């Protein structure tokens, strides 16, 4: 089978499309014929060797955590899923023609494989950081870097829970944020004052790692009311870095329910072929994404 791999840590140029042996489902796992794989910032952070504590990596390594596809092997002890079922979920080395998943859910009706591949990690992350930052219904949550996949999920989940959201993003994505129910403003010089003009901030999330931790602490008045998924130096300021996943099966079940009710939709901004994985990583690292990037098999 074809698979994207890297034999050393480094930039996008270390990625190679290789011929590899097919993986097989072990106990408690399933294997899918991959139709699409989600591209997440953690993918290039792993490739660069940034997050070895949370994601120990033995070289050479495959790439990718999220995928959607058709079940073609069911491991021992697995029930509730059959060969031929369309599913989306998390596993390992998902930039490949076949991948093993350790957490999955049946794809909601009307969702394409390309769309479904964009949900698993971002919804788990969104649910986790909303929980960790402790924001409650009726309060206001500030989201820095709100237009990407996690931000898109956070805005919609918060809206569903009665949480007011202020989101920052580039000028081109202001209407996108407003369409998801947020009060929107641009980042850049004076952004903190623009946020203050929109109202009190009870809690804040840093989703882009663009050097805004000090301002987020000032806006909330408490470093414990700020959580980041992108700034590895944030703990030096007393701010929590959230990198350890919670229950992925629970997150997938909640995502499927929200999607089925029409309460959650994350658009696919751009699709890539397997051979274009390096470009997908470069574009993801550059930021400014609206929604998700996926690799289509």
C-alpha positions, 0 to 999 in steps of 0.5 A: 500500500501507499503511505506517507512516512518520515525517517528523520525529524524536520521540515515538510521535505522529510515526508516521503510517499512509500510502499509499505506493508498493510497494517492489521486490526488488533484486539479492540481495533478496526482497520479501514480502507482510508478515503480521507485523512484529516490534517492537524497541526499536531501532525507537523508538530510530531514531524518536527519532534516538538511534542515527543513527551505527548507523542513518543515517535519511533523513526521511521514513522507514519503520519496522521491521527484522523481518518474516515473510510470503510471498515474492512477488518474488525479486531477481536472483542469489537462489536457494534461495527461490521465490515463495510460500515462507513466510519470516522475516528482516530488511529495512527499513520492515517495518511495511507491507503489502509489505517488502524483506528482505536476510536471510531463512530459511524458517519452521520447521514449526509456527511462525505468522507472528506468532511468526516475526516476533519472532525475527530481530533478537532472536536475532541480538542474543542470539547476538552479545552472548553471543559478545562477553561471552566467557562459556563453558560452565560459567560463570555469566552475569547477565542484567539485564532478562531477560524481554524478547525478547532476554533470552528468547533469551539464556536459552535459547541459554545453557542450550543451551550449558551456561551457567548464567544468573541473570536479573533481572526484575519480580516478575510474571516470576520464574516465566517466567525459571525456566521458561527455566532461569534462577535468577531474582531481582527488580530494585530495591533490594538486587538486587545482594546478591540476585544474590550470594546466588545465586552467583558471576557471571563475565559480565553483560549489560545488556538494559534500560538501567536504570542498572545498569552500575556494579553489573554491573561490581562483580559481575563485577569487570571492565568487560570482562566486561559488555556492554550493548545499552541504555545509550548511556553505558556506554562511559564506564565501560569497558563495551562497547555492542553495536549493530553486527549480525553475520551475520544469515543465520547467526543466522536459520539457527541460530534456525530449527534451535533452533526446529525442535528445540524448544529455542527459543521466544519467546512473543508477549505482544501483537499490534497492527494497523498503525494501532496502531504508536504504541501498540506503541512506547509499550508497548515503551519502557515495558519489562516485556515478557514475550517479544515484541510484533508488528504483524499485517498 
